[in-house]
Amino acid sequence: MRLVCCGCRGLVLSLALVVAGLQGADAQTLYLRGQSVQPVFEGWELNPDGTYTMWFGYMNRNYEEEPVVPVGENNFFSPGPSDRGQPSHFYVRRQNFMFSTVVPADWGDQKLVWTMRHQGEDHVAVGWLFDPGWGVDEGVWRANRSTGIRGRGDRVNFVNEPPTVRILGEGTVMAFVEEPVTLTAWASDDGDPGPQEPREPRSRDNEEAEALPIVNFLPFRSGGPIQQQVVNHRTGTTTGLALTWLHHRGPGKVTFTPQAEALEPGNEVSTSVIFSEPGTYIIRAAADDTGFVTYVDVTVEVRKR
């Protein structure tokens, strides 16, 4: 069961903190590194058992740096458990619906606060239930992910169900620094909403990007969900189903070959992964049907040989 909400109000509200954070004299300067990370509350869903799922994402203000902020005193939730599944590795720019946490049916008007401390700045995202405009449905998902602009409030009859995904093999995998290890996932979907045709960027966007001042050399203009990497792959499938591997937690650099790949429902997809440093990593497999994204995690213990 998904709560009905009005149009794209969830999109506007979920971007409010990001827009506010980008105001000021430096708003038109593109920074490669050294900037902070802004947590973002995306909205909530009512679950069949009466509990609520709160969705979160973030805005990494850097265009190149991918900060690592371990869960703890600089990356925590309150009240309740400080660890609610949030990432410790942050991809560049705006990343939507990156994780969720469930709160009980009697949560009421409490606020769930995600605090991020990085580059000498404190930023928070505040999740709450008391405003129906923050309800998340398929229309809000698609609007936030640039695959549609209508919510159920526009009387669109969405029938899409989220894809399913699971890791094949053990839940914890052993690996060695700079030695590839293979991870495999299985994913399926109902075939809706189907493949999306890639859209060419507007010429005005390109002109504006070229006109902006940059700090150091900007090799590319990056932004949007990491799942956008699969757009070109996805158009070759009959369903639009694709899978992206994400570095969710862990200290070093993670290299995937490939990171994103299209697949037919009920098929397997593998990636070869190389880790630059020892430590405990959480790798996330994200099944994406152009509307919803479903995640599953595998833990990788990386050691030196």
VENVENTA-V990815 format. One record per residue. RES is the residue in three letters. OMEGA is omega as a letter, one per 40 degrees, with the letter a starting at -180 (none if undefined). Layout:
res-><RES	RES>
omega-><OMEGA	OMEGA>
//
This chain:
res-><MET	ARG	LEU	VAL	CYS	CYS	GLY	CYS	ARG	GLY	LEU	VAL	LEU	SER	LEU	ALA	LEU	VAL	VAL	ALA	GLY	LEU	GLN	GLY	ALA	ASP	ALA	GLN	THR	LEU	TYR	LEU	ARG	GLY	GLN	SER	VAL	GLN	PRO	VAL	PHE	GLU	GLY	TRP	GLU	LEU	ASN	PRO	ASP	GLY	THR	TYR	THR	MET	TRP	PHE	GLY	TYR	MET	ASN	ARG	ASN	TYR	GLU	GLU	GLU	PRO	VAL	VAL	PRO	VAL	GLY	GLU	ASN	ASN	PHE	PHE	SER	PRO	GLY	PRO	SER	ASP	ARG	GLY	GLN	PRO	SER	HIS	PHE	TYR	VAL	ARG	ARG	GLN	ASN	PHE	MET	PHE	SER	THR	VAL	VAL	PRO	ALA	ASP	TRP	GLY	ASP	GLN	LYS	LEU	VAL	TRP	THR	MET	ARG	HIS	GLN	GLY	GLU	ASP	HIS	VAL	ALA	VAL	GLY	TRP	LEU	PHE	ASP	PRO	GLY	TRP	GLY	VAL	ASP	GLU	GLY	VAL	TRP	ARG	ALA	ASN	ARG	SER	THR	GLY	ILE	ARG	GLY	ARG	GLY	ASP	ARG	VAL	ASN	PHE	VAL	ASN	GLU	PRO	PRO	THR	VAL	ARG	ILE	LEU	GLY	GLU	GLY	THR	VAL	MET	ALA	PHE	VAL	GLU	GLU	PRO	VAL	THR	LEU	THR	ALA	TRP	ALA	SER	ASP	ASP	GLY	ASP	PRO	GLY	PRO	GLN	GLU	PRO	ARG	GLU	PRO	ARG	SER	ARG	ASP	ASN	GLU	GLU	ALA	GLU	ALA	LEU	PRO	ILE	VAL	ASN	PHE	LEU	PRO	PHE	ARG	SER	GLY	GLY	PRO	ILE	GLN	GLN	GLN	VAL	VAL	ASN	HIS	ARG	THR	GLY	THR	THR	THR	GLY	LEU	ALA	LEU	THR	TRP	LEU	HIS	HIS	ARG	GLY	PRO	GLY	LYS	VAL	THR	PHE	THR	PRO	GLN	ALA	GLU	ALA	LEU	GLU	PRO	GLY	ASN	GLU	VAL	SER	THR	SER	VAL	ILE	PHE	SER	GLU	PRO	GLY	THR	TYR	ILE	ILE	ARG	ALA	ALA	ALA	ASP	ASP	THR	GLY	PHE	VAL	THR	TYR	VAL	ASP	VAL	THR	VAL	GLU	VAL	ARG	LYS	ARG>
omega-><a	a	i	i	a	i	a	a	i	i	a	a	a	i	a	a	a	a	i	a	a	i	i	a	a	a	a	i	i	a	i	a	i	a	a	i	i	i	a	i	a	a	a	i	i	a	a	a	i	i	a	i	i	a	a	i	i	i	i	a	i	i	i	a	i	a	i	i	a	i	a	a	i	a	a	i	i	e	i	a	i	i	i	i	a	i	i	i	a	i	a	i	a	i	a	i	a	i	a	i	a	i	a	a	a	a	i	a	i	i	i	a	i	a	i	i	a	a	i	a	i	i	a	i	a	i	i	a	a	a	a	a	i	i	a	i	a	i	i	i	a	i	i	a	i	i	i	a	a	i	a	i	i	i	i	a	i	i	a	i	i	i	i	a	i	i	i	a	a	i	i	a	i	i	i	a	i	i	a	i	a	i	a	i	i	a	i	a	a	i	i	e	i	a	i	i	i	a	i	i	i	a	a	i	a	i	i	a	a	a	a	i	i	i	a	a	a	a	a	i	a	i	i	a	i	a	i	i	a	a	a	i	a	a	i	a	a	a	a	a	i	a	i	i	a	i	a	i	i	a	a	i	i	a	a	i	e	i	a	a	i	i	i	a	i	a	i	i	a	i	i	a	i	a	a	a	i	i	i	a	i	i	a	i	a	i	a	i	a	i	i	i	i	a	i	a	i	i	i	i	a	a	i	i	none>
//
